[in-house]
């Protein structure tokens, strides 16, 4: 257990609590489906009234024995913590359930279901854990068949949702379930990408030195000079690369345009930016 970090464990527990709260109070209360093993536990709950907390553990235990070598020791331990925590919190919220009456506004229930599940799983994934289930299956399939994890997880989720439609979902709730799954996937991506994001700029100009100097002086951003080669001109060119915050894009464009209106500029999304000016201050200390 010495390999585990307390911060990661605490955040995995927090993610499990958020996920479980949303699962009980929005999916179960409003009879919405879900993908993956969570969707299977819902099928068993609505058909046979089997405890989702217990089913989550029973479904995952065989996969732990199969997949522990694939995950590695640390991820395997975090996965056990995440899976057990989800089952514990599911049981707690099922016993001490809060009635949130959204039956008359199923779209709102759908959005909350996607957000809570997405935030919870996103936090768990961000801090090194998983909740077992399809993630382990997808890793196995990737290893032995070459299929990407994304394809396997999508196919598994699709099969579970179809099975849900054949058992307890009607057409209306199935469509709402698809919305919840989509929202959850987008929220997971957002949480994993992190709070710090920005834009990367590639700048090609005949006045690169002046542009670089003004960016450094006026915006206090670092610039990297890359060596490029023009295919058409057959000439070597210097390419400036810098990363700025989203709210600095207009300032960057104004500086470039004032120096060289004909400069070629390419902007790209940059996620999870780390380092001085974003997550570290000038003394290399964490910001916030």
C-alpha positions in Angstrom: 0.0 0.0 0.0 3.0 2.3 0.3 2.8 3.0 -3.5 -0.6 4.6 -3.1 -0.9 8.4 -2.6 -3.3 9.6 0.0 -4.4 12.5 -2.2 -5.3 10.1 -5.1 -7.2 7.8 -2.7 -9.2 10.7 -1.3 -10.1 12.0 -4.7 -11.1 8.5 -5.9 -13.4 8.3 -2.9 -14.9 11.7 -3.7 -15.4 10.7 -7.3 -17.1 7.4 -6.2 -19.4 9.4 -3.9 -20.4 11.9 -6.6 -20.9 9.1 -9.2 -23.0 7.0 -6.8 -25.2 9.9 -5.7 -26.1 10.7 -9.3 -26.6 7.0 -10.2 -29.1 6.5 -7.4 -30.9 9.9 -7.4 -31.1 10.4 -11.2 -30.7 7.1 -13.0 -32.5 4.8 -10.6 -35.2 7.3 -9.4 -36.1 8.2 -13.0 -35.7 4.7 -14.5 -32.9 5.8 -16.9 -30.5 3.3 -18.2 -26.7 3.5 -18.4 -23.9 1.9 -20.4 -21.3 -0.6 -19.1 -21.6 -2.7 -16.0 -23.6 0.1 -14.4 -26.2 -0.5 -17.0 -26.3 -4.3 -16.3 -26.8 -3.6 -12.6 -29.8 -1.4 -13.5 -31.3 -4.2 -15.6 -30.9 -6.6 -12.7 -32.4 -4.1 -10.3 -35.5 -3.2 -12.4 -36.1 -6.8 -13.4 -35.4 -8.7 -10.2 -34.8 -6.0 -7.6 -31.3 -7.1 -7.0 -29.1 -4.7 -5.0 -27.0 -2.6 -7.5 -24.2 -2.2 -4.8 -23.8 -6.0 -4.4 -24.1 -6.7 -8.2 -21.4 -4.1 -8.9 -19.0 -6.1 -6.7 -20.1 -9.5 -7.9 -19.7 -8.6 -11.6 -16.3 -7.0 -11.1 -14.6 -9.7 -8.8 -14.0 -12.2 -11.7 -12.5 -9.4 -13.8 -10.1 -8.4 -11.0 -8.5 -11.9 -11.2 -8.3 -11.8 -14.9 -7.1 -8.3 -15.4 -4.7 -7.5 -12.5 -1.6 -8.2 -14.5 -2.8 -5.8 -17.3 -3.5 -2.9 -15.0 -0.2 -2.9 -13.0 0.0 -3.0 -9.2 -0.8 0.7 -8.5 -3.7 1.0 -11.0 -5.0 -2.4 -9.8 -5.1 -1.2 -6.2 -6.7 2.1 -7.2 -9.3 0.1 -9.2 -10.2 -2.0 -6.2 -10.5 1.1 -4.1 -12.7 2.8 -6.7 -14.9 -0.2 -7.3 -15.4 -1.0 -3.6 -16.1 2.7 -2.8 -18.7 2.9 -5.6 -20.5 -0.2 -4.1 -20.3 1.3 -0.5 -21.6 4.7 -1.6 -24.4 3.1 -3.7 -25.5 1.2 -0.6 -25.4 4.3 1.6 -27.4 6.4 -0.9 -29.9 3.6 -1.5 -30.5 3.3 2.3 -30.5 7.0 2.9 -32.1 8.0 -0.4 -33.3 11.6 -1.0 -36.4 11.9 -3.1 -35.7 14.3 -5.9 -38.9 14.4 -7.9 -37.9 15.1 -11.5 -40.4 12.7 -13.2 -42.2 15.7 -14.8 -38.9 17.0 -16.2 -37.0 14.0 -17.5 -34.7 16.1 -19.6 -33.4 17.8 -16.5 -33.0 14.5 -14.8 -31.0 13.3 -17.8 -28.6 16.2 -17.7 -28.0 15.8 -14.0 -27.5 12.0 -14.5 -24.9 12.7 -17.2 -23.1 15.4 -15.2 -22.9 13.5 -11.9 -21.8 10.3 -13.5 -19.3 12.2 -15.7 -17.8 14.3 -12.9 -17.5 11.3 -10.6 -15.9 9.0 -13.2 -13.7 11.8 -14.5 -12.3 12.4 -11.0 -11.7 8.7 -10.5 -9.9 8.4 -13.9 -7.9 11.6 -13.3 -6.4 10.3 -10.1 -5.3 7.0 -11.5 -8.3 4.8 -10.7 -11.0 3.0 -12.6 -14.2 1.3 -11.6 -13.3 -2.0 -13.2 -15.9 -3.4 -15.5 -15.7 -2.6 -19.2 -12.3 -0.9 -18.8 -10.7 -4.2 -17.9 -12.5 -6.0 -20.7 -11.4 -3.4 -23.2 -7.8 -3.8 -22.2 -8.0 -7.5 -22.6 -9.6 -7.2 -26.0 -7.0 -4.7 -27.1 -4.1 -7.0 -26.0 -5.4 -10.2 -27.7 -7.2 -8.8 -30.7 -5.8 -5.4 -31.4 -9.1 -3.6 -31.1 -8.9 -0.1 -29.7 -10.3 0.3 -26.2 -12.7 3.0 -27.4 -14.3 0.7 -29.9 -14.8 -2.1 -27.4 -16.3 0.2 -24.8 -18.6 1.8 -27.3 -19.8 -1.7 -28.5 -20.3 -2.9 -25.0 -22.3 0.2 -24.0 -24.4 -0.1 -27.1 -25.2 -3.8 -26.4 -26.2 -2.9 -22.8 -28.4 -0.1 -23.8 -30.1 -2.3 -26.4 -30.6 -4.9 -23.8 -32.0 -2.3 -21.4 -34.5 -1.3 -24.1 -35.6 -4.9 -24.5 -36.1 -5.3 -20.7 -37.2 -2.1 -18.8 -36.7 1.0 -21.0 -39.3 2.3 -23.4 -38.4 4.3 -26.5 -38.7 7.7 -24.6 -36.4 6.7 -21.7 -34.0 5.0 -24.0 -33.5 8.2 -26.0 -33.0 10.1 -22.7 -30.5 7.5 -21.7 -28.5 8.1 -24.8 -28.4 11.8 -24.0 -27.2 11.0 -20.5 -24.5 8.7 -21.7 -23.3 11.4 -24.3 -23.3 14.1 -21.6 -21.4 11.9 -19.2 -18.8 11.1 -21.8 -18.2 14.8 -22.6 -18.0 15.7 -18.9 -15.5 12.9 -18.3 -13.3 14.3 -21.0 -13.6 17.8 -19.5 -12.7 16.7 -16.0 -9.7 14.6 -17.2 -8.4 17.4 -19.4 -8.1 19.6 -16.3 -8.9 23.1 -15.3 -5.8 24.5 -17.0 -6.2 24.7 -20.8 -5.2 27.2 -23.4 -4.3 27.7 -27.0 -1.1 26.9 -28.8 0.1 29.3 -31.5 2.4 28.5 -34.4 3.6 31.7 -36.0 5.5 32.1 -39.3 6.6 35.6 -40.1 9.5 37.6 -41.5 9.4 39.6 -38.3 9.6 36.7 -35.9 12.2 38.4 -33.6 10.0 41.5 -33.0 6.9 39.4 -32.5 8.7 37.1 -30.0 10.1 40.1 -28.1 6.7 41.8 -27.8 4.9 38.6 -26.7 7.6 38.1 -24.0 7.5 41.7 -22.8 3.8 42.5 -23.1 2.3 39.1 -22.3 5.0 37.6 -20.1 4.8 34.3 -22.1 7.7 32.1 -23.2 8.3 31.4 -26.9 10.1 28.5 -28.4 11.8 28.8 -31.8 11.4 25.8 -34.0 13.3 25.1 -37.3 11.0 24.7 -40.3 11.4 24.1 -44.0 9.1 25.5 -46.6 8.1 22.8 -49.2 7.2 25.4 -51.8 10.0 27.9 -51.2 12.6 25.3 -50.4 13.8 27.7 -47.7 14.5 27.2 -44.0 12.2 29.3 -41.7 12.0 29.9 -38.0 8.6 29.0 -36.5 7.5 30.6 -33.2 5.5 28.4 -30.8 3.9 29.7 -27.6 1.0 28.7 -25.4 -1.4 31.4 -24.0 -4.5 31.3 -21.9 -7.9 31.4 -23.7 -8.6 35.0 -22.6 -5.2 36.1 -24.1 -6.0 35.1 -27.6 -7.1 38.6 -28.7 -4.0 40.2 -27.2 -1.8 37.7 -29.1 -3.6 38.3 -32.4 -3.3 42.1 -31.9 0.4 41.9 -31.3 1.0 39.7 -34.3 -1.2 41.8 -36.6 0.5 45.1 -35.5 3.9 43.8 -36.3 3.2 41.7 -39.4 -0.4 41.6 -40.8 0.7 39.0 -43.3 2.0 36.5 -40.7 0.8 33.0 -40.9 -0.8 32.0 -37.6 -2.2 28.6 -36.6 -4.1 28.2 -33.3 -4.8 24.9 -31.7 -6.5 23.6 -28.6 -4.0 22.7 -25.8 -5.3 20.7 -22.8 -3.9 20.1 -19.4 -1.2 22.8 -19.6 1.5 22.4 -16.9 4.4 24.6 -16.0 5.3 28.3 -15.3 2.5 30.7 -16.0 -0.2 28.0 -15.8 0.2 25.7 -12.9 3.5 27.2 -11.5 4.4 30.8 -10.6 7.8 32.4 -11.3 9.3 30.7 -8.2 8.2 27.3 -9.6 5.6 27.0 -6.8 2.1 25.6 -7.5 -0.5 28.3 -8.3 -3.5 28.3 -6.0 
